[in-house]
């Protein structure tokens, strides 16, 4: 899920910092998160949300899934 070139999560085959502001805002709205702030703020907020979703999903999946 992570690429060395970007510290951010990859969604839709692109790291979040390569997304357009409108795309970031749409994803934040889907997650009922605030869409205020600079692009950097939006990227960080969405990155944190996606990481916590991935963590929750991985905790719900059994360890036998490799």
FIROSE-576122 format. One record per residue: chain; residue in three letters; y negated, z negated, x negated of N, C-alpha, C in turn. Coordinates in nm, 2 decimals. Atoms other than C-alpha are relative to their C-alpha. Layout:
! FIROSE-576122
<r chaine="A" residu="ALA" n_py="Y" n_pz="Z" n_px="X" ca_py="Y" ca_pz="Z" ca_px="X" c_py="Y" c_pz="Z" c_px="X"/>
...
***
This chain:
! FIROSE-576122
<r chaine="A" residu="UNK" n_py="0.12" n_pz="0.00" n_px="-0.08" ca_py="0.00" ca_pz="0.00" ca_px="0.00" c_py="-0.13" c_pz="0.00" c_px="-0.08"/>
<r chaine="A" residu="UNK" n_py="0.12" n_pz="0.01" n_px="0.08" ca_py="-0.24" ca_pz="-0.05" ca_px="-0.29" c_py="0.01" c_pz="0.09" c_px="-0.11"/>
<r chaine="A" residu="UNK" n_py="0.01" n_pz="-0.09" n_px="0.11" ca_py="-0.36" ca_pz="0.19" ca_px="-0.55" c_py="-0.09" c_pz="-0.06" c_px="-0.10"/>
<r chaine="A" residu="UNK" n_py="0.07" n_pz="0.06" n_px="0.11" ca_py="-0.50" ca_pz="0.10" ca_px="-0.89" c_py="-0.15" c_pz="0.05" c_px="0.00"/>
<r chaine="A" residu="UNK" n_py="0.13" n_pz="-0.05" n_px="0.00" ca_py="-0.81" ca_pz="0.32" ca_px="-0.84" c_py="-0.10" c_pz="-0.07" c_px="0.09"/>
<r chaine="A" residu="UNK" n_py="0.08" n_pz="0.07" n_px="-0.09" ca_py="-0.94" ca_pz="0.11" ca_px="-0.56" c_py="0.06" c_pz="-0.14" c_px="0.03"/>
<r chaine="A" residu="UNK" n_py="-0.05" n_pz="0.13" n_px="-0.03" ca_py="-0.92" ca_pz="-0.26" ca_px="-0.50" c_py="0.03" c_pz="-0.02" c_px="0.15"/>
<r chaine="A" residu="UNK" n_py="-0.01" n_pz="0.02" n_px="-0.15" ca_py="-0.91" ca_pz="-0.20" ca_px="-0.12" c_py="0.13" c_pz="0.06" c_px="0.05"/>
<r chaine="A" residu="UNK" n_py="-0.11" n_pz="-0.05" n_px="-0.07" ca_py="-0.63" ca_pz="-0.14" ca_px="0.12" c_py="-0.01" c_pz="0.15" c_px="0.03"/>
<r chaine="A" residu="UNK" n_py="0.00" n_pz="-0.14" n_px="-0.03" ca_py="-0.52" ca_pz="0.22" ca_px="0.18" c_py="0.04" c_pz="0.01" c_px="0.15"/>
<r chaine="A" residu="UNK" n_py="-0.03" n_pz="-0.03" n_px="-0.14" ca_py="-0.54" ca_pz="0.32" ca_px="0.55" c_py="-0.02" c_pz="0.15" c_px="0.02"/>
<r chaine="A" residu="UNK" n_py="0.02" n_pz="-0.15" n_px="-0.02" ca_py="-0.49" ca_pz="0.68" ca_px="0.66" c_py="-0.01" c_pz="0.08" c_px="-0.13"/>
<r chaine="A" residu="UNK" n_py="-0.01" n_pz="-0.07" n_px="0.13" ca_py="-0.41" ca_pz="0.78" ca_px="0.30" c_py="-0.13" c_pz="-0.01" c_px="-0.08"/>
<r chaine="A" residu="UNK" n_py="0.13" n_pz="0.01" n_px="0.08" ca_py="-0.76" ca_pz="0.67" ca_px="0.18" c_py="-0.03" c_pz="-0.15" c_px="-0.01"/>
<r chaine="A" residu="UNK" n_py="0.04" n_pz="0.14" n_px="0.01" ca_py="-0.88" ca_pz="0.34" ca_px="0.04" c_py="-0.13" c_pz="-0.02" c_px="0.09"/>
<r chaine="A" residu="UNK" n_py="0.11" n_pz="0.02" n_px="-0.09" ca_py="-1.13" ca_pz="0.18" ca_px="0.27" c_py="-0.14" c_pz="0.03" c_px="-0.05"/>
<r chaine="A" residu="UNK" n_py="0.13" n_pz="-0.03" n_px="0.06" ca_py="-1.42" ca_pz="0.22" ca_px="0.03" c_py="-0.04" c_pz="0.15" c_px="0.00"/>
<r chaine="A" residu="UNK" n_py="0.03" n_pz="-0.14" n_px="-0.01" ca_py="-1.39" ca_pz="0.60" ca_px="0.07" c_py="-0.02" c_pz="0.04" c_px="0.15"/>
<r chaine="A" residu="UNK" n_py="0.02" n_pz="-0.03" n_px="-0.14" ca_py="-1.42" ca_pz="0.58" ca_px="0.45" c_py="-0.15" c_pz="0.01" c_px="0.03"/>
<r chaine="A" residu="UNK" n_py="0.14" n_pz="0.00" n_px="-0.05" ca_py="-1.74" ca_pz="0.67" ca_px="0.64" c_py="-0.03" c_pz="-0.12" c_px="0.08"/>
<r chaine="A" residu="UNK" n_py="0.04" n_pz="0.12" n_px="-0.07" ca_py="-1.94" ca_pz="0.39" ca_px="0.79" c_py="0.04" c_pz="0.01" c_px="0.15"/>
<r chaine="A" residu="UNK" n_py="-0.04" n_pz="-0.01" n_px="-0.14" ca_py="-1.87" ca_pz="0.53" ca_px="1.14" c_py="0.15" c_pz="-0.03" c_px="0.02"/>
<r chaine="A" residu="UNK" n_py="-0.15" n_pz="0.02" n_px="-0.01" ca_py="-1.49" ca_pz="0.52" ca_px="1.07" c_py="0.03" c_pz="-0.15" c_px="-0.02"/>
<r chaine="A" residu="UNK" n_py="-0.01" n_pz="0.15" n_px="0.02" ca_py="-1.52" ca_pz="0.16" ca_px="0.94" c_py="-0.03" c_pz="-0.07" c_px="0.13"/>
<r chaine="A" residu="UNK" n_py="0.04" n_pz="0.07" n_px="-0.12" ca_py="-1.71" ca_pz="0.05" ca_px="1.25" c_py="0.10" c_pz="0.02" c_px="0.11"/>
<r chaine="A" residu="UNK" n_py="-0.10" n_pz="-0.02" n_px="-0.11" ca_py="-1.45" ca_pz="0.21" ca_px="1.48" c_py="0.12" c_pz="-0.09" c_px="-0.02"/>
<r chaine="A" residu="UNK" n_py="-0.11" n_pz="0.09" n_px="0.03" ca_py="-1.17" ca_pz="0.02" ca_px="1.31" c_py="-0.03" c_pz="-0.15" c_px="0.02"/>
<r chaine="A" residu="UNK" n_py="0.05" n_pz="0.14" n_px="-0.02" ca_py="-1.37" ca_pz="-0.31" ca_px="1.31" c_py="-0.01" c_pz="-0.03" c_px="0.15"/>
<r chaine="A" residu="UNK" n_py="0.00" n_pz="0.02" n_px="-0.15" ca_py="-1.43" ca_pz="-0.26" ca_px="1.69" c_py="0.13" c_pz="-0.02" c_px="0.06"/>
<r chaine="A" residu="UNK" n_py="-0.14" n_pz="0.01" n_px="-0.05" ca_py="-1.06" ca_pz="-0.21" ca_px="1.75" c_py="0.05" c_pz="-0.14" c_px="-0.02"/>
<r chaine="A" residu="UNK" n_py="-0.04" n_pz="0.13" n_px="0.03" ca_py="-1.01" ca_pz="-0.55" ca_px="1.59" c_py="-0.09" c_pz="-0.11" c_px="0.05"/>
<r chaine="A" residu="UNK" n_py="0.10" n_pz="0.09" n_px="-0.06" ca_py="-1.30" ca_pz="-0.71" ca_px="1.78" c_py="-0.07" c_pz="-0.08" c_px="-0.11"/>
<r chaine="A" residu="UNK" n_py="0.08" n_pz="0.06" n_px="0.11" ca_py="-1.49" ca_pz="-0.78" ca_px="1.45" c_py="-0.14" c_pz="0.06" c_px="0.01"/>
<r chaine="A" residu="UNK" n_py="0.14" n_pz="-0.04" n_px="0.00" ca_py="-1.86" ca_pz="-0.75" ca_px="1.40" c_py="-0.02" c_pz="0.13" c_px="-0.09"/>
<r chaine="A" residu="UNK" n_py="0.03" n_pz="-0.12" n_px="0.07" ca_py="-1.99" ca_pz="-0.41" ca_px="1.29" c_py="-0.13" c_pz="0.00" c_px="-0.07"/>
<r chaine="A" residu="UNK" n_py="0.13" n_pz="0.01" n_px="0.07" ca_py="-2.31" ca_pz="-0.54" ca_px="1.13" c_py="0.01" c_pz="-0.01" c_px="-0.15"/>
<r chaine="A" residu="UNK" n_py="0.00" n_pz="0.02" n_px="0.14" ca_py="-2.40" ca_pz="-0.52" ca_px="0.77" c_py="0.00" c_pz="0.14" c_px="-0.07"/>
<r chaine="A" residu="UNK" n_py="-0.01" n_pz="-0.12" n_px="0.09" ca_py="-2.40" ca_pz="-0.27" ca_px="0.48" c_py="0.14" c_pz="0.05" c_px="-0.01"/>
<r chaine="A" residu="UNK" n_py="-0.13" n_pz="-0.06" n_px="0.02" ca_py="-2.11" ca_pz="-0.04" ca_px="0.41" c_py="0.10" c_pz="-0.10" c_px="-0.08"/>
<r chaine="A" residu="UNK" n_py="-0.08" n_pz="0.09" n_px="0.09" ca_py="-1.99" ca_pz="-0.28" ca_px="0.14" c_py="0.06" c_pz="-0.12" c_px="0.09"/>
<r chaine="A" residu="UNK" n_py="-0.04" n_pz="0.12" n_px="-0.08" ca_py="-1.98" ca_pz="-0.57" ca_px="0.40" c_py="0.11" c_pz="0.05" c_px="0.10"/>
<r chaine="A" residu="UNK" n_py="-0.10" n_pz="-0.05" n_px="-0.10" ca_py="-1.79" ca_pz="-0.35" ca_px="0.65" c_py="0.14" c_pz="0.02" c_px="-0.07"/>
<r chaine="A" residu="UNK" n_py="-0.13" n_pz="-0.02" n_px="0.08" ca_py="-1.53" ca_pz="-0.25" ca_px="0.38" c_py="0.07" c_pz="-0.13" c_px="-0.02"/>
<r chaine="A" residu="UNK" n_py="-0.07" n_pz="0.13" n_px="0.03" ca_py="-1.47" ca_pz="-0.61" ca_px="0.28" c_py="0.05" c_pz="-0.06" c_px="0.12"/>
<r chaine="A" residu="UNK" n_py="-0.04" n_pz="0.06" n_px="-0.12" ca_py="-1.45" ca_pz="-0.73" ca_px="0.64" c_py="0.13" c_pz="0.07" c_px="0.05"/>
<r chaine="A" residu="UNK" n_py="-0.12" n_pz="-0.07" n_px="-0.05" ca_py="-1.20" ca_pz="-0.46" ca_px="0.74" c_py="0.12" c_pz="-0.02" c_px="-0.10"/>
<r chaine="A" residu="UNK" n_py="-0.11" n_pz="0.03" n_px="0.10" ca_py="-1.00" ca_pz="-0.51" ca_px="0.41" c_py="0.06" c_pz="-0.13" c_px="0.03"/>
<r chaine="A" residu="UNK" n_py="-0.06" n_pz="0.13" n_px="-0.02" ca_py="-0.96" ca_pz="-0.88" ca_px="0.48" c_py="0.08" c_pz="0.00" c_px="0.13"/>
<r chaine="A" residu="UNK" n_py="-0.08" n_pz="0.00" n_px="-0.12" ca_py="-0.85" ca_pz="-0.81" ca_px="0.84" c_py="0.13" c_pz="0.07" c_px="-0.01"/>
<r chaine="A" residu="UNK" n_py="-0.13" n_pz="-0.07" n_px="0.02" ca_py="-0.59" ca_pz="-0.55" ca_px="0.74" c_py="0.09" c_pz="-0.08" c_px="-0.09"/>
<r chaine="A" residu="UNK" n_py="-0.09" n_pz="0.08" n_px="0.09" ca_py="-0.46" ca_pz="-0.77" ca_px="0.46" c_py="0.07" c_pz="-0.12" c_px="0.08"/>
<r chaine="A" residu="UNK" n_py="-0.06" n_pz="0.11" n_px="-0.08" ca_py="-0.41" ca_pz="-1.06" ca_px="0.71" c_py="0.10" c_pz="0.05" c_px="0.10"/>
<r chaine="A" residu="UNK" n_py="-0.10" n_pz="-0.06" n_px="-0.10" ca_py="-0.24" ca_pz="-0.83" ca_px="0.96" c_py="0.13" c_pz="0.03" c_px="-0.08"/>
<r chaine="A" residu="UNK" n_py="-0.12" n_pz="-0.03" n_px="0.08" ca_py="0.00" ca_pz="-0.71" ca_px="0.68" c_py="0.07" c_pz="-0.13" c_px="-0.03"/>
<r chaine="A" residu="UNK" n_py="-0.07" n_pz="0.12" n_px="0.03" ca_py="0.07" ca_pz="-1.07" ca_px="0.58" c_py="0.07" c_pz="-0.06" c_px="0.13"/>
<r chaine="A" residu="UNK" n_py="-0.06" n_pz="0.05" n_px="-0.12" ca_py="0.14" ca_pz="-1.17" ca_px="0.94" c_py="0.12" c_pz="0.08" c_px="0.04"/>
<r chaine="A" residu="UNK" n_py="-0.12" n_pz="-0.09" n_px="-0.03" ca_py="0.37" ca_pz="-0.87" ca_px="0.99" c_py="0.11" c_pz="-0.03" c_px="-0.09"/>
<r chaine="A" residu="UNK" n_py="-0.11" n_pz="0.02" n_px="0.10" ca_py="0.56" ca_pz="-0.94" ca_px="0.67" c_py="0.06" c_pz="-0.13" c_px="0.02"/>
<r chaine="A" residu="UNK" n_py="-0.06" n_pz="0.13" n_px="-0.03" ca_py="0.61" ca_pz="-1.30" ca_px="0.78" c_py="0.09" c_pz="0.01" c_px="0.12"/>
<r chaine="A" residu="UNK" n_py="-0.08" n_pz="-0.02" n_px="-0.12" ca_py="0.75" ca_pz="-1.18" ca_px="1.11" c_py="0.13" c_pz="0.08" c_px="-0.02"/>
<r chaine="A" residu="UNK" n_py="-0.11" n_pz="-0.08" n_px="0.04" ca_py="1.00" ca_pz="-0.95" ca_px="0.94" c_py="0.10" c_pz="-0.08" c_px="-0.08"/>
<r chaine="A" residu="UNK" n_py="-0.09" n_pz="0.08" n_px="0.08" ca_py="1.32" ca_pz="-1.10" ca_px="0.80" c_py="0.01" c_pz="0.05" c_px="-0.14"/>
<r chaine="A" residu="UNK" n_py="-0.01" n_pz="-0.03" n_px="0.15" ca_py="1.38" ca_pz="-1.10" ca_px="0.42" c_py="0.11" c_pz="0.11" c_px="-0.02"/>
<r chaine="A" residu="UNK" n_py="-0.10" n_pz="-0.10" n_px="0.02" ca_py="1.67" ca_pz="-0.86" ca_px="0.47" c_py="-0.04" c_pz="0.14" c_px="0.01"/>
<r chaine="A" residu="UNK" n_py="0.05" n_pz="-0.14" n_px="-0.03" ca_py="1.44" ca_pz="-0.56" ca_px="0.53" c_py="-0.02" c_pz="0.08" c_px="-0.12"/>
<r chaine="A" residu="UNK" n_py="0.02" n_pz="-0.09" n_px="0.11" ca_py="1.43" ca_pz="-0.43" ca_px="0.18" c_py="0.10" c_pz="0.11" c_px="0.01"/>
***
